[in-house]
Amino acid sequence: RQALIDTLNSKGPALLDVVVNRNELVTPPKLTWKELTGFGLYLIKAVLNGQGNEVIDLAKSNLFDTKF
């Protein structure tokens, strides 16, 4: 936390290295049907293309309170 404060208070360009969850979904305040159907289509295509593990990782990261 202190590194973030120091970086934001610096007078010039700064680089902050952080660890993030690559599967974290960004959810807008309001979802449209187009967005929901697009995401559903992505999930179906991922499973059909043999990427079911990615769908499971996505669900674990966003539906359950687990640490990565």
VENBEL-V305239 format. One record per pair of residues at least 24 apart in sequence whose ideal C-beta (glycine too) atoms are under 10 Angstrom apart, sorted by sequence separation. I is the first residue (numbers start at 1). GAP is how many residues later the second one is. D is the distance in Angstrom with one decimal. If there is no record, write none. Layout:
i:I gap:GAP d:D
i:I gap:GAP d:D
//
This chain:
i:23 gap:31 d:8.2
i:25 gap:33 d:7.4
i:23 gap:34 d:5.5
i:24 gap:34 d:9.3
i:22 gap:35 d:9.1
i:23 gap:35 d:5.1
i:27 gap:35 d:8.6
i:21 gap:36 d:9.9
i:22 gap:36 d:9.9
i:23 gap:36 d:9.0
i:25 gap:36 d:7.9
i:23 gap:37 d:7.8
i:24 gap:37 d:6.1
i:25 gap:37 d:5.1
i:23 gap:38 d:3.8
i:24 gap:38 d:6.9
i:25 gap:38 d:9.9
i:22 gap:39 d:8.4
i:23 gap:39 d:6.9
i:21 gap:40 d:5.6
i:21 gap:41 d:8.9
i:24 gap:44 d:8.8
i:21 gap:45 d:9.6
i:23 gap:45 d:7.7
i:21 gap:46 d:8.9
i:22 gap:46 d:8.3
i:21 gap:47 d:4.7
i:20 gap:48 d:8.8
i:19 gap:49 d:8.5
//
